[in-house]
């Protein structure tokens, strides 16, 4: 039965919470980096998508 998709157990624990942001304090430096990267104009910096092999 190769087309069968098995669901996940409700009791299965996960490695991370639903949102990783829950573990990062409001004062953490990574929040500044996140805003900085979001503001970058990647097209102007000539970033291109990766070409599949």
N, C-alpha and C positions, 0 to 999 in steps of 0.2 A: 504494500500500500504506500507507494512512494509519494503520492500527492497529499498525504495527510499531514497537517500542521498541528503539532502538539502545543497546547497552551502552557502558560507559566503557572506554577503553583502559587496559591494565595499566601502560603506560609514561607515562600522563598525570600530570604533576606537579600538586600541589594548592597553593592559596594558603596554607592553614593546615595544621598537623599534625592528627592524629586528635583530639587534645584540646588546646585552647588553654591549659588549666591547666599544661601542661608548660613553657610559656614564662614563667610568673609565679612569681617567687621566693616562698619561704615568708614572707619579711619584708615583702612588698609591701603597701602601704596598701589596695589594692583588696580584699584578703582580709577586712579589718575591715568594709569597706562591704558585702561580700557577706553576711557574717553578720548585719549590721544589717538589711539589706533582707529577708533570710529570716525574721527575727524579727518583722517588722511584721505587724500584724493588719489586712489590707487591707479586710476586711468592716467592722471597727469604724471605719475611716477613711472609710467610705462610697464606696469605689471600686467602680465598676460596669463590667461588660463593655461594650465598644464595640458600638454598634448598627450593623449593616450598612446601607448605603444602599439 
